[in-house]
Amino acid sequence: QDDEAEYVSPYENPLLWTGHSTLIDEIVDDLGGGDSMVGATVVASVGGGGLLCGILEGLDRHSLSNTTVIAAETTGAASFGTAF
């Protein structure tokens, strides 16, 4: 055990969510703006929920909170569903 080591959660950190949220920035940019995503659906694999939190943050930043998000949990990484 290293007394100076710190555990950094891969999904329970708002800084990581903000990093993941840039995925939505890139999609919006590639599609030519937020208007092109009206009625869109985002599908994401979910383990711990960090990527999902980032996606939701990015959608909110672009005023796309009405976008459908499908979170598909991977077999063997059911921590998100277990958290409910």
All heavy atoms as a GROMACS GRO file, in nm:
protein
  597
    1GLN      N    1   0.084  -0.117   0.000
    1GLN     CA    2   0.000   0.000   0.000
    1GLN      C    3   0.089   0.124   0.000
    1GLN      O    4   0.184   0.133   0.077
    1GLN     CB    5  -0.092   0.000   0.121
    1GLN     CG    6  -0.183   0.119   0.124
    1GLN     CD    7  -0.281   0.113   0.241
    1GLN    OE1    8  -0.281   0.020   0.321
    1GLN    NE2    9  -0.364   0.213   0.249
    2ASP      N   10   0.056   0.221  -0.084
    2ASP     CA   11   0.130   0.346  -0.095
    2ASP      C   12   0.050   0.456  -0.027
    2ASP      O   13  -0.059   0.492  -0.072
    2ASP     CB   14   0.153   0.378  -0.242
    2ASP     CG   15   0.238   0.502  -0.264
    2ASP    OD1   16   0.260   0.578  -0.168
    2ASP    OD2   17   0.281   0.522  -0.378
    3ASP      N   18   0.102   0.511   0.081
    3ASP     CA   19   0.030   0.613   0.157
    3ASP      C   20   0.015   0.744   0.080
    3ASP      O   21  -0.067   0.829   0.114
    3ASP     CB   22   0.101   0.640   0.290
    3ASP     CG   23   0.091   0.521   0.385
    3ASP    OD1   24  -0.004   0.441   0.370
    3ASP    OD2   25   0.180   0.507   0.471
    4GLU      N   26   0.094   0.765  -0.025
    4GLU     CA   27   0.086   0.888  -0.103
    4GLU      C   28  -0.002   0.872  -0.227
    4GLU      O   29  -0.030   0.968  -0.296
    4GLU     CB   30   0.225   0.933  -0.142
    4GLU     CG   31   0.308   0.974  -0.021
    4GLU     CD   32   0.444   1.028  -0.060
    4GLU    OE1   33   0.458   1.077  -0.173
    4GLU    OE2   34   0.535   1.019   0.023
    5ALA      N   35  -0.044   0.751  -0.255
    5ALA     CA   36  -0.128   0.727  -0.372
    5ALA      C   37  -0.272   0.768  -0.344
    5ALA      O   38  -0.317   0.764  -0.228
    5ALA     CB   39  -0.124   0.579  -0.410
    6GLU      N   40  -0.341   0.811  -0.446
    6GLU     CA   41  -0.481   0.848  -0.433
    6GLU      C   42  -0.562   0.774  -0.538
    6GLU      O   43  -0.517   0.753  -0.650
    6GLU     CB   44  -0.500   0.999  -0.452
    6GLU     CG   45  -0.441   1.080  -0.339
    6GLU     CD   46  -0.481   1.225  -0.348
    6GLU    OE1   47  -0.597   1.253  -0.383
    6GLU    OE2   48  -0.396   1.309  -0.319
    7TYR      N   49  -0.682   0.736  -0.498
    7TYR     CA   50  -0.774   0.671  -0.592
    7TYR      C   51  -0.845   0.779  -0.672
    7TYR      O   52  -0.899   0.874  -0.616
    7TYR     CB   53  -0.876   0.586  -0.516
    7TYR     CG   54  -0.983   0.529  -0.605
    7TYR    CD1   55  -0.955   0.423  -0.691
    7TYR    CD2   56  -1.111   0.583  -0.607
    7TYR    CE1   57  -1.052   0.371  -0.774
    7TYR    CE2   58  -1.210   0.531  -0.690
    7TYR     CZ   59  -1.179   0.426  -0.773
    7TYR     OH   60  -1.274   0.375  -0.857
    8VAL      N   61  -0.845   0.765  -0.803
    8VAL     CA   62  -0.917   0.857  -0.891
    8VAL      C   63  -1.025   0.775  -0.960
    8VAL      O   64  -0.996   0.686  -1.041
    8VAL     CB   65  -0.824   0.922  -0.996
    8VAL    CG1   66  -0.904   1.012  -1.088
    8VAL    CG2   67  -0.713   0.999  -0.926
    9SER      N   68  -1.148   0.804  -0.927
    9SER     CA   69  -1.260   0.731  -0.985
    9SER      C   70  -1.269   0.756  -1.134
    9SER      O   71  -1.256   0.870  -1.179
    9SER     CB   72  -1.391   0.775  -0.918
    9SER     OG   73  -1.500   0.719  -0.986
   10PRO      N   74  -1.293   0.652  -1.212
   10PRO     CA   75  -1.306   0.670  -1.357
   10PRO      C   76  -1.440   0.727  -1.400
   10PRO      O   77  -1.462   0.753  -1.516
   10PRO     CB   78  -1.287   0.528  -1.411
   10PRO     CG   79  -1.335   0.440  -1.300
   10PRO     CD   80  -1.297   0.512  -1.172
   11TYR      N   81  -1.532   0.745  -1.304
   11TYR     CA   82  -1.664   0.795  -1.345
   11TYR      C   83  -1.730   0.889  -1.246
   11TYR      O   84  -1.823   0.959  -1.280
   11TYR     CB   85  -1.760   0.680  -1.375
   11TYR     CG   86  -1.767   0.571  -1.271
   11TYR    CD1   87  -1.850   0.581  -1.162
   11TYR    CD2   88  -1.687   0.457  -1.283
   11TYR    CE1   89  -1.855   0.481  -1.066
   11TYR    CE2   90  -1.693   0.356  -1.188
   11TYR     CZ   91  -1.776   0.369  -1.080
   11TYR     OH   92  -1.780   0.271  -0.986
   12GLU      N   93  -1.684   0.898  -1.123
   12GLU     CA   94  -1.748   0.984  -1.024
   12GLU      C   95  -1.669   1.113  -1.004
   12GLU      O   96  -1.628   1.146  -0.893
   12GLU     CB   97  -1.762   0.910  -0.891
   12GLU     CG   98  -1.864   0.799  -0.894
   12GLU     CD   99  -1.884   0.735  -0.759
   12GLU    OE1  100  -1.863   0.801  -0.656
   12GLU    OE2  101  -1.920   0.617  -0.757
   13ASN      N  102  -1.649   1.187  -1.113
   13ASN     CA  103  -1.572   1.309  -1.104
   13ASN      C  104  -1.622   1.408  -1.209
   13ASN      O  105  -1.610   1.382  -1.328
   13ASN     CB  106  -1.424   1.280  -1.124
   13ASN     CG  107  -1.337   1.400  -1.097
   13ASN    OD1  108  -1.366   1.511  -1.140
   13ASN    ND2  109  -1.227   1.378  -1.028
   14PRO      N  110  -1.675   1.523  -1.166
   14PRO     CA  111  -1.726   1.621  -1.262
   14PRO      C  112  -1.624   1.668  -1.365
   14PRO      O  113  -1.659   1.701  -1.478
   14PRO     CB  114  -1.772   1.737  -1.173
   14PRO     CG  115  -1.803   1.673  -1.042
   14PRO     CD  116  -1.702   1.562  -1.027
   15LEU      N  117  -1.496   1.669  -1.329
   15LEU     CA  118  -1.393   1.708  -1.425
   15LEU      C  119  -1.388   1.609  -1.541
   15LEU      O  120  -1.374   1.648  -1.658
   15LEU     CB  121  -1.257   1.717  -1.356
   15LEU     CG  122  -1.140   1.761  -1.442
   15LEU    CD1  123  -1.164   1.901  -1.498
   15LEU    CD2  124  -1.011   1.759  -1.361
   16LEU      N  125  -1.401   1.480  -1.512
   16LEU     CA  126  -1.404   1.379  -1.617
   16LEU      C  127  -1.528   1.393  -1.704
   16LEU      O  128  -1.523   1.378  -1.826
   16LEU     CB  129  -1.398   1.238  -1.556
   16LEU     CG  130  -1.268   1.202  -1.485
   16LEU    CD1  131  -1.281   1.068  -1.416
   16LEU    CD2  132  -1.151   1.203  -1.580
   17TRP      N  133  -1.641   1.423  -1.641
   17TRP     CA  134  -1.766   1.441  -1.718
   17TRP      C  135  -1.750   1.554  -1.818
   17TRP      O  136  -1.794   1.543  -1.932
   17TRP     CB  137  -1.883   1.470  -1.626
   17TRP     CG  138  -1.905   1.371  -1.519
   17TRP    CD1  139  -1.862   1.240  -1.516
   17TRP    CD2  140  -1.975   1.391  -1.396
   17TRP    NE1  141  -1.900   1.180  -1.398
   17TRP    CE2  142  -1.970   1.271  -1.322
   17TRP    CE3  143  -2.040   1.500  -1.340
   17TRP    CZ2  144  -2.029   1.256  -1.198
   17TRP    CZ3  145  -2.099   1.487  -1.216
   17TRP    CH2  146  -2.093   1.365  -1.146
   18THR      N  147  -1.686   1.663  -1.774
   18THR     CA  148  -1.665   1.776  -1.864
   18THR      C  149  -1.578   1.735  -1.981
   18THR      O  150  -1.603   1.774  -2.095
   18THR     CB  151  -1.604   1.896  -1.787
   18THR    OG1  152  -1.696   1.935  -1.685
   18THR    CG2  153  -1.577   2.013  -1.879
   19GLY      N  154  -1.478   1.654  -1.955
   19GLY     CA  155  -1.394   1.603  -2.063
   19GLY      C  156  -1.474   1.518  -2.160
   19GLY      O  157  -1.463   1.534  -2.282
   20HIS      N  158  -1.558   1.430  -2.107
   20HIS     CA  159  -1.641   1.345  -2.193
   20HIS      C  160  -1.743   1.428  -2.270
   20HIS      O  161  -1.783   1.391  -2.380
   20HIS     CB  162  -1.715   1.239  -2.110
   20HIS     CG  163  -1.626   1.141  -2.041
   20HIS    ND1  164  -1.512   1.089  -2.098
   20HIS    CD2  165  -1.635   1.085  -1.919
   20HIS    CE1  166  -1.455   1.004  -2.014
   20HIS    NE2  167  -1.528   1.001  -1.904
   21SER      N  168  -1.785   1.539  -2.213
   21SER     CA  169  -1.888   1.622  -2.277
   21SER      C  170  -1.840   1.681  -2.408
   21SER      O  171  -1.922   1.717  -2.494
   21SER     CB  172  -1.934   1.734  -2.184
   21SER     OG  173  -1.837   1.836  -2.173
   22THR      N  174  -1.708   1.688  -2.429
   22THR     CA  175  -1.657   1.744  -2.553
   22THR      C  176  -1.691   1.655  -2.673
   22THR      O  177  -1.685   1.700  -2.787
   22THR     CB  178  -1.505   1.768  -2.547
   22THR    OG1  179  -1.438   1.642  -2.528
   22THR    CG2  180  -1.470   1.863  -2.434
   23LEU      N  181  -1.729   1.531  -2.647
   23LEU     CA  182  -1.777   1.443  -2.752
   23LEU      C  183  -1.897   1.506  -2.821
   23LEU      O  184  -1.907   1.506  -2.944
   23LEU     CB  185  -1.816   1.307  -2.693
   23LEU     CG  186  -1.881   1.205  -2.784
   23LEU    CD1  187  -1.781   1.152  -2.884
   23LEU    CD2  188  -1.938   1.092  -2.702
   24ILE      N  189  -1.988   1.562  -2.742
   24ILE     CA  190  -2.106   1.628  -2.799
   24ILE      C  191  -2.064   1.754  -2.874
   24ILE      O  192  -2.118   1.783  -2.982
   24ILE     CB  193  -2.210   1.659  -2.690
   24ILE    CG1  194  -2.259   1.530  -2.624
   24ILE    CG2  195  -2.327   1.740  -2.747
   24ILE    CD1  196  -2.328   1.432  -2.719
   25ASP      N  197  -1.967   1.829  -2.822
   25ASP     CA  198  -1.917   1.947  -2.893
   25ASP      C  199  -1.870   1.908  -3.033
   25ASP      O  200  -1.900   1.977  -3.131
   25ASP     CB  201  -1.799   2.010  -2.818
   25ASP     CG  202  -1.834   2.061  -2.680
   25ASP    OD1  203  -1.954   2.082  -2.651
   25ASP    OD2  204  -1.741   2.079  -2.599
   26GLU      N  205  -1.796   1.798  -3.042
   26GLU     CA  206  -1.743   1.753  -3.170
   26GLU      C  207  -1.855   1.709  -3.266
   26GLU      O  208  -1.850   1.739  -3.385
   26GLU     CB  209  -1.644   1.639  -3.149
   26GLU     CG  210  -1.517   1.683  -3.079
   26GLU     CD  211  -1.418   1.570  -3.061
   26GLU    OE1  212  -1.417   1.477  -3.144
   26GLU    OE2  213  -1.342   1.575  -2.962
   27ILE      N  214  -1.953   1.638  -3.212
   27ILE     CA  215  -2.065   1.593  -3.297
   27ILE      C  216  -2.143   1.714  -3.349
   27ILE      O  217  -2.175   1.721  -3.468
   27ILE     CB  218  -2.158   1.497  -3.220
   27ILE    CG1  219  -2.085   1.365  -3.191
   27ILE    CG2  220  -2.286   1.472  -3.297
   27ILE    CD1  221  -2.159   1.272  -3.097
   28VAL      N  222  -2.172   1.808  -3.261
   28VAL     CA  223  -2.245   1.928  -3.302
   28VAL      C  224  -2.166   2.003  -3.409
   28VAL      O  225  -2.221   2.046  -3.511
   28VAL     CB  226  -2.275   2.019  -3.181
   28VAL    CG1  227  -2.322   2.156  -3.224
   28VAL    CG2  228  -2.380   1.953  -3.091
   29ASP      N  229  -2.035   2.015  -3.388
   29ASP     CA  230  -1.950   2.084  -3.486
   29ASP      C  231  -1.948   2.010  -3.619
   29ASP      O  232  -1.961   2.071  -3.726
   29ASP     CB  233  -1.808   2.097  -3.430
   29ASP     CG  234  -1.718   2.179  -3.520
   29ASP    OD1  235  -1.756   2.293  -3.553
   29ASP    OD2  236  -1.610   2.129  -3.557
   30ASP      N  237  -1.932   1.878  -3.615
   30ASP     CA  238  -1.928   1.798  -3.738
   30ASP      C  239  -2.059   1.805  -3.816
   30ASP      O  240  -2.058   1.801  -3.939
   30ASP     CB  241  -1.897   1.651  -3.707
   30ASP     CG  242  -1.752   1.628  -3.671
   30ASP    OD1  243  -1.669   1.720  -3.687
   30ASP    OD2  244  -1.720   1.516  -3.624
   31LEU      N  245  -2.171   1.816  -3.744
   31LEU     CA  246  -2.302   1.820  -3.811
   31LEU      C  247  -2.343   1.961  -3.851
   31LEU      O  248  -2.449   1.979  -3.909
   31LEU     CB  249  -2.408   1.757  -3.721
   31LEU     CG  250  -2.393   1.607  -3.695
   31LEU    CD1  251  -2.500   1.560  -3.597
   31LEU    CD2  252  -2.400   1.529  -3.824
   32GLY      N  253  -2.263   2.060  -3.815
   32GLY     CA  254  -2.292   2.196  -3.858
   32GLY      C  255  -2.380   2.275  -3.763
   32GLY      O  256  -2.443   2.372  -3.805
   33GLY      N  257  -2.388   2.236  -3.638
   33GLY     CA  258  -2.464   2.312  -3.539
   33GLY      C  259  -2.567   2.229  -3.468
   33GLY      O  260  -2.605   2.122  -3.513
   34GLY      N  261  -2.614   2.283  -3.356
   34GLY     CA  262  -2.710   2.212  -3.272
   34GLY      C  263  -2.843   2.186  -3.339
   34GLY      O  264  -2.911   2.089  -3.308
   35ASP      N  265  -2.884   2.275  -3.434
   35ASP     CA  266  -3.012   2.255  -3.502
   35ASP      C  267  -3.016   2.124  -3.578
   35ASP      O  268  -3.123   2.064  -3.595
   35ASP     CB  269  -3.040   2.370  -3.598
   35ASP     CG  270  -3.067   2.502  -3.527
   35ASP    OD1  271  -3.100   2.498  -3.407
   35ASP    OD2  272  -3.054   2.607  -3.592
   36SER      N  273  -2.899   2.076  -3.621
   36SER     CA  274  -2.894   1.950  -3.696
   36SER      C  275  -2.918   1.829  -3.607
   36SER      O  276  -2.940   1.720  -3.657
   36SER     CB  277  -2.759   1.937  -3.766
   36SER     OG  278  -2.655   1.934  -3.671
   37MET      N  279  -2.917   1.848  -3.475
   37MET     CA  280  -2.938   1.736  -3.383
   37MET      C  281  -3.079   1.732  -3.327
   37MET      O  282  -3.110   1.644  -3.246
   37MET     CB  283  -2.838   1.742  -3.268
   37MET     CG  284  -2.698   1.702  -3.310
   37MET     SD  285  -2.585   1.680  -3.172
   37MET     CE  286  -2.660   1.545  -3.082
   38VAL      N  287  -3.165   1.823  -3.368
   38VAL     CA  288  -3.303   1.822  -3.320
   38VAL      C  289  -3.367   1.690  -3.363
   38VAL      O  290  -3.363   1.653  -3.480
   38VAL     CB  291  -3.382   1.942  -3.375
   38VAL    CG1  292  -3.529   1.930  -3.340
   38VAL    CG2  293  -3.324   2.072  -3.320
   39GLY      N  294  -3.422   1.617  -3.267
   39GLY     CA  295  -3.484   1.488  -3.296
   39GLY      C  296  -3.385   1.373  -3.302
   39GLY      O  297  -3.422   1.261  -3.333
   40ALA      N  298  -3.258   1.401  -3.270
   40ALA     CA  299  -3.154   1.297  -3.277
   40ALA      C  300  -3.160   1.206  -3.155
   40ALA      O  301  -3.221   1.238  -3.054
   40ALA     CB  302  -3.016   1.362  -3.286
   41THR      N  303  -3.094   1.092  -3.167
   41THR     CA  304  -3.079   0.998  -3.057
   41THR      C  305  -2.931   0.969  -3.039
   41THR      O  306  -2.860   0.946  -3.137
   41THR     CB  307  -3.154   0.867  -3.086
   41THR    OG1  308  -3.293   0.895  -3.100
   41THR    CG2  309  -3.135   0.765  -2.975
   42VAL      N  310  -2.886   0.970  -2.915
   42VAL     CA  311  -2.748   0.936  -2.883
   42VAL      C  312  -2.750   0.801  -2.811
   42VAL      O  313  -2.825   0.783  -2.715
   42VAL     CB  314  -2.682   1.042  -2.792
   42VAL    CG1  315  -2.542   1.000  -2.751
   42VAL    CG2  316  -2.680   1.178  -2.860
   43VAL      N  317  -2.670   0.706  -2.858
   43VAL     CA  318  -2.659   0.574  -2.796
   43VAL      C  319  -2.519   0.562  -2.738
   43VAL      O  320  -2.420   0.590  -2.806
   43VAL     CB  321  -2.683   0.461  -2.899
   43VAL    CG1  322  -2.671   0.325  -2.833
   43VAL    CG2  323  -2.818   0.478  -2.967
   44ALA      N  324  -2.512   0.522  -2.611
   44ALA     CA  325  -2.382   0.512  -2.545
   44ALA      C  326  -2.375   0.386  -2.460
   44ALA      O  327  -2.472   0.347  -2.398
   44ALA     CB  328  -2.358   0.633  -2.455
   45SER      N  329  -2.258   0.326  -2.460
   45SER     CA  330  -2.232   0.214  -2.369
   45SER      C  331  -2.210   0.272  -2.230
   45SER      O  332  -2.143   0.374  -2.214
   45SER     CB  333  -2.107   0.139  -2.416
   45SER     OG  334  -2.076   0.037  -2.326
   46VAL      N  335  -2.268   0.208  -2.129
   46VAL     CA  336  -2.258   0.260  -1.993
   46VAL      C  337  -2.202   0.153  -1.900
   46VAL      O  338  -2.251   0.041  -1.897
   46VAL     CB  339  -2.397   0.305  -1.942
   46VAL    CG1  340  -2.388   0.355  -1.799
   46VAL    CG2  341  -2.453   0.414  -2.031
   47GLY      N  342  -2.100   0.191  -1.827
   47GLY     CA  343  -2.045   0.106  -1.721
   47GLY      C  344  -2.073   0.172  -1.589
   47GLY      O  345  -2.173   0.146  -1.523
   48GLY      N  346  -1.989   0.268  -1.554
   48GLY     CA  347  -2.006   0.340  -1.428
   48GLY      C  348  -2.090   0.465  -1.439
   48GLY      O  349  -2.135   0.519  -1.340
   49GLY      N  350  -2.109   0.516  -1.560
   49GLY     CA  351  -2.194   0.633  -1.581
   49GLY      C  352  -2.120   0.761  -1.612
   49GLY      O  353  -2.182   0.863  -1.639
   50GLY      N  354  -1.987   0.760  -1.611
   50GLY     CA  355  -1.911   0.881  -1.639
   50GLY      C  356  -1.932   0.934  -1.779
   50GLY      O  357  -1.951   1.055  -1.799
   51LEU      N  358  -1.927   0.847  -1.878
   51LEU     CA  359  -1.949   0.889  -2.016
   51LEU      C  360  -2.091   0.942  -2.031
   51LEU      O  361  -2.114   1.046  -2.094
   51LEU     CB  362  -1.924   0.774  -2.113
   51LEU     CG  363  -1.952   0.803  -2.261
   51LEU    CD1  364  -1.865   0.917  -2.311
   51LEU    CD2  365  -1.928   0.678  -2.344
   52LEU      N  366  -2.186   0.874  -1.972
   52LEU     CA  367  -2.326   0.918  -1.978
   52LEU      C  368  -2.342   1.057  -1.917
   52LEU      O  369  -2.408   1.144  -1.975
   52LEU     CB  370  -2.418   0.818  -1.907
   52LEU     CG  371  -2.566   0.854  -1.904
   52LEU    CD1  372  -2.623   0.865  -2.044
   52LEU    CD2  373  -2.643   0.752  -1.822
   53CYS      N  374  -2.280   1.081  -1.803
   53CYS     CA  375  -2.287   1.214  -1.741
   53CYS      C  376  -2.228   1.320  -1.834
   53CYS      O  377  -2.282   1.430  -1.845
   53CYS     CB  378  -2.214   1.215  -1.608
   53CYS     SG  379  -2.300   1.128  -1.476
   54GLY      N  380  -2.118   1.287  -1.899
   54GLY     CA  381  -2.057   1.381  -1.993
   54GLY      C  382  -2.146   1.408  -2.112
   54GLY      O  383  -2.158   1.523  -2.156
   55ILE      N  384  -2.210   1.305  -2.164
   55ILE     CA  385  -2.302   1.324  -2.277
   55ILE      C  386  -2.416   1.415  -2.237
   55ILE      O  387  -2.451   1.509  -2.309
   55ILE     CB  388  -2.354   1.187  -2.327
   55ILE    CG1  389  -2.241   1.113  -2.400
   55ILE    CG2  390  -2.476   1.204  -2.417
   55ILE    CD1  391  -2.271   0.970  -2.434
   56LEU      N  392  -2.472   1.392  -2.120
   56LEU     CA  393  -2.582   1.477  -2.072
   56LEU      C  394  -2.536   1.620  -2.050
   56LEU      O  395  -2.608   1.715  -2.082
   56LEU     CB  396  -2.643   1.418  -1.945
   56LEU     CG  397  -2.709   1.280  -1.962
   56LEU    CD1  398  -2.752   1.225  -1.828
   56LEU    CD2  399  -2.826   1.287  -2.060
   57GLU      N  400  -2.415   1.637  -1.997
   57GLU     CA  401  -2.360   1.772  -1.977
   57GLU      C  402  -2.343   1.844  -2.111
   57GLU      O  403  -2.378   1.961  -2.126
   57GLU     CB  404  -2.226   1.764  -1.905
   57GLU     CG  405  -2.162   1.898  -1.880
   57GLU     CD  406  -2.030   1.887  -1.806
   57GLU    OE1  407  -2.020   1.808  -1.710
   57GLU    OE2  408  -1.936   1.959  -1.844
   58GLY      N  409  -2.290   1.772  -2.210
   58GLY     CA  410  -2.270   1.832  -2.342
   58GLY      C  411  -2.402   1.868  -2.410
   58GLY      O  412  -2.414   1.975  -2.471
   59LEU      N  413  -2.500   1.780  -2.398
   59LEU     CA  414  -2.631   1.810  -2.455
   59LEU      C  415  -2.692   1.932  -2.389
   59LEU      O  416  -2.750   2.019  -2.456
   59LEU     CB  417  -2.724   1.688  -2.442
   59LEU     CG  418  -2.689   1.567  -2.528
   59LEU    CD1  419  -2.776   1.448  -2.492
   59LEU    CD2  420  -2.701   1.600  -2.677
   60ASP      N  421  -2.678   1.942  -2.259
   60ASP     CA  422  -2.731   2.058  -2.186
   60ASP      C  423  -2.660   2.186  -2.230
   60ASP      O  424  -2.724   2.288  -2.251
   60ASP     CB  425  -2.716   2.035  -2.036
   60ASP     CG  426  -2.780   2.146  -1.955
   60ASP    OD1  427  -2.904   2.166  -1.969
   60ASP    OD2  428  -2.709   2.213  -1.880
   61ARG      N  429  -2.529   2.180  -2.246
   61ARG     CA  430  -2.452   2.298  -2.286
   61ARG      C  431  -2.497   2.350  -2.423
   61ARG      O  432  -2.493   2.469  -2.448
   61ARG     CB  433  -2.303   2.265  -2.287
   61ARG     CG  434  -2.216   2.383  -2.323
   61ARG     CD  435  -2.066   2.362  -2.305
   61ARG     NE  436  -2.015   2.241  -2.365
   61ARG     CZ  437  -1.972   2.135  -2.295
   61ARG    NH1  438  -1.978   2.135  -2.164
   61ARG    NH2  439  -1.923   2.030  -2.356
   62HIS      N  440  -2.540   2.259  -2.508
   62HIS     CA  441  -2.585   2.298  -2.643
   62HIS      C  442  -2.737   2.313  -2.651
   62HIS      O  443  -2.792   2.318  -2.762
   62HIS     CB  444  -2.535   2.196  -2.746
   62HIS     CG  445  -2.387   2.203  -2.768
   62HIS    ND1  446  -2.328   2.297  -2.849
   62HIS    CD2  447  -2.286   2.130  -2.714
   62HIS    CE1  448  -2.198   2.280  -2.849
   62HIS    NE2  449  -2.170   2.179  -2.767
   63SER      N  450  -2.802   2.320  -2.536
   63SER     CA  451  -2.949   2.332  -2.529
   63SER      C  452  -3.019   2.221  -2.605
   63SER      O  453  -3.117   2.243  -2.676
   63SER     CB  454  -2.993   2.470  -2.581
   63SER     OG  455  -2.937   2.573  -2.504
   64LEU      N  456  -2.966   2.101  -2.592
   64LEU     CA  457  -3.022   1.983  -2.659
   64LEU      C  458  -3.075   1.884  -2.557
   64LEU      O  459  -3.068   1.763  -2.576
   64LEU     CB  460  -2.914   1.917  -2.747
   64LEU     CG  461  -2.864   2.001  -2.864
   64LEU    CD1  462  -2.740   1.939  -2.926
   64LEU    CD2  463  -2.974   2.017  -2.968
   65SER      N  464  -3.131   1.935  -2.448
   65SER     CA  465  -3.177   1.847  -2.341
   65SER      C  466  -3.296   1.760  -2.382
   65SER      O  467  -3.328   1.664  -2.313
   65SER     CB  468  -3.212   1.930  -2.216
   65SER     OG  469  -3.310   2.026  -2.247
   66ASN      N  470  -3.360   1.790  -2.494
   66ASN     CA  471  -3.471   1.706  -2.542
   66ASN      C  472  -3.424   1.591  -2.631
   66ASN      O  473  -3.505   1.515  -2.682
   66ASN     CB  474  -3.574   1.790  -2.616
   66ASN     CG  475  -3.653   1.878  -2.522
   66ASN    OD1  476  -3.674   1.842  -2.407
   66ASN    ND2  477  -3.696   1.993  -2.570
   67THR      N  478  -3.291   1.579  -2.650
   67THR     CA  479  -3.236   1.471  -2.731
   67THR      C  480  -3.255   1.338  -2.657
   67THR      O  481  -3.232   1.329  -2.536
   67THR     CB  482  -3.086   1.494  -2.756
   67THR    OG1  483  -3.071   1.620  -2.822
   67THR    CG2  484  -3.024   1.385  -2.839
   68THR      N  485  -3.297   1.236  -2.728
   68THR     CA  486  -3.313   1.102  -2.669
   68THR      C  487  -3.175   1.042  -2.646
   68THR      O  488  -3.089   1.045  -2.734
   68THR     CB  489  -3.394   1.011  -2.762
   68THR    OG1  490  -3.522   1.070  -2.783
   68THR    CG2  491  -3.410   0.872  -2.704
   69VAL      N  492  -3.154   0.987  -2.527
   69VAL     CA  493  -3.028   0.920  -2.494
   69VAL      C  494  -3.061   0.777  -2.454
   69VAL      O  495  -3.143   0.754  -2.366
   69VAL     CB  496  -2.954   0.992  -2.379
   69VAL    CG1  497  -2.827   0.917  -2.343
   69VAL    CG2  498  -2.923   1.135  -2.417
   70ILE      N  499  -2.998   0.682  -2.521
   70ILE     CA  500  -3.014   0.541  -2.488
   70ILE      C  501  -2.884   0.494  -2.424
   70ILE      O  502  -2.778   0.501  -2.486
   70ILE     CB  503  -3.047   0.457  -2.613
   70ILE    CG1  504  -3.180   0.502  -2.673
   70ILE    CG2  505  -3.048   0.307  -2.578
   70ILE    CD1  506  -3.213   0.438  -2.805
   71ALA      N  507  -2.892   0.448  -2.300
   71ALA     CA  508  -2.776   0.399  -2.228
   71ALA      C  509  -2.781   0.246  -2.229
   71ALA      O  510  -2.870   0.186  -2.170
   71ALA     CB  511  -2.777   0.450  -2.084
   72ALA      N  512  -2.687   0.185  -2.299
   72ALA     CA  513  -2.682   0.040  -2.311
   72ALA      C  514  -2.572  -0.014  -2.221
   72ALA      O  515  -2.454   0.014  -2.243
   72ALA     CB  516  -2.655   0.001  -2.456
   73GLU      N  517  -2.611  -0.086  -2.117
   73GLU     CA  518  -2.513  -0.136  -2.021
   73GLU      C  519  -2.449  -0.265  -2.072
   73GLU      O  520  -2.516  -0.355  -2.121
   73GLU     CB  521  -2.582  -0.161  -1.887
   73GLU     CG  522  -2.485  -0.190  -1.777
   73GLU     CD  523  -2.553  -0.185  -1.642
   73GLU    OE1  524  -2.655  -0.252  -1.626
   73GLU    OE2  525  -2.504  -0.112  -1.556
   74THR      N  526  -2.320  -0.271  -2.058
   74THR     CA  527  -2.242  -0.385  -2.103
   74THR      C  528  -2.252  -0.500  -2.003
   74THR      O  529  -2.238  -0.480  -1.882
   74THR     CB  530  -2.094  -0.345  -2.119
   74THR    OG1  531  -2.086  -0.229  -2.202
   74THR    CG2  532  -2.013  -0.456  -2.179
   75THR      N  533  -2.275  -0.620  -2.052
   75THR     CA  534  -2.276  -0.738  -1.966
   75THR      C  535  -2.139  -0.751  -1.900
   75THR      O  536  -2.036  -0.741  -1.966
   75THR     CB  537  -2.306  -0.865  -2.048
   75THR    OG1  538  -2.433  -0.850  -2.109
   75THR    CG2  539  -2.306  -0.988  -1.960
   76GLY      N  540  -2.139  -0.769  -1.770
   76GLY     CA  541  -2.014  -0.781  -1.698
   76GLY      C  542  -1.966  -0.650  -1.638
   76GLY      O  543  -1.870  -0.647  -1.562
   77ALA      N  544  -2.031  -0.540  -1.677
   77ALA     CA  545  -1.996  -0.408  -1.622
   77ALA      C  546  -2.124  -0.340  -1.576
   77ALA      O  547  -2.154  -0.229  -1.615
   77ALA     CB  548  -1.923  -0.324  -1.727
   78ALA      N  549  -2.200  -0.410  -1.495
   78ALA     CA  550  -2.334  -0.364  -1.457
   78ALA      C  551  -2.334  -0.273  -1.335
   78ALA      O  552  -2.428  -0.272  -1.259
   78ALA     CB  553  -2.424  -0.485  -1.434
   79SER      N  554  -2.230  -0.196  -1.316
   79SER     CA  555  -2.225  -0.110  -1.198
   79SER      C  556  -2.327   0.004  -1.205
   79SER      O  557  -2.378   0.047  -1.102
   79SER     CB  558  -2.085  -0.053  -1.178
   79SER     OG  559  -2.041   0.016  -1.294
   80PHE      N  560  -2.358   0.052  -1.325
   80PHE     CA  561  -2.456   0.160  -1.337
   80PHE      C  562  -2.595   0.112  -1.294
   80PHE      O  563  -2.661   0.176  -1.213
   80PHE     CB  564  -2.459   0.212  -1.482
   80PHE     CG  565  -2.545   0.332  -1.502
   80PHE    CD1  566  -2.506   0.456  -1.458
   80PHE    CD2  567  -2.668   0.320  -1.566
   80PHE    CE1  568  -2.586   0.568  -1.476
   80PHE    CE2  569  -2.749   0.432  -1.585
   80PHE     CZ  570  -2.708   0.556  -1.541
   81GLY      N  571  -2.638   0.001  -1.347
   81GLY     CA  572  -2.768  -0.054  -1.311
   81GLY      C  573  -2.775  -0.094  -1.164
   81GLY      O  574  -2.879  -0.076  -1.099
   82THR      N  575  -2.665  -0.145  -1.113
   82THR     CA  576  -2.660  -0.184  -0.973
   82THR      C  577  -2.675  -0.062  -0.882
   82THR      O  578  -2.732  -0.072  -0.774
   82THR     CB  579  -2.528  -0.257  -0.942
   82THR    OG1  580  -2.520  -0.371  -1.028
   82THR    CG2  581  -2.520  -0.300  -0.798
   83ALA      N  582  -2.627   0.053  -0.926
   83ALA     CA  583  -2.633   0.175  -0.847
   83ALA      C  584  -2.776   0.223  -0.824
   83ALA      O  585  -2.803   0.294  -0.729
   83ALA     CB  586  -2.551   0.286  -0.914
   84PHE      N  587  -2.866   0.184  -0.914
   84PHE     CA  588  -3.005   0.222  -0.896
   84PHE      C  589  -3.064   0.141  -0.785
   84PHE      O  590  -3.152   0.164  -0.719
   84PHE     CB  591  -3.088   0.201  -1.023
   84PHE     CG  592  -3.067   0.310  -1.125
   84PHE    CD1  593  -3.007   0.284  -1.246
   84PHE    CD2  594  -3.108   0.439  -1.098
   84PHE    CE1  595  -2.990   0.384  -1.338
   84PHE    CE2  596  -3.091   0.539  -1.190
   84PHE     CZ  597  -3.031   0.512  -1.310
   0.00000   0.00000   0.00000
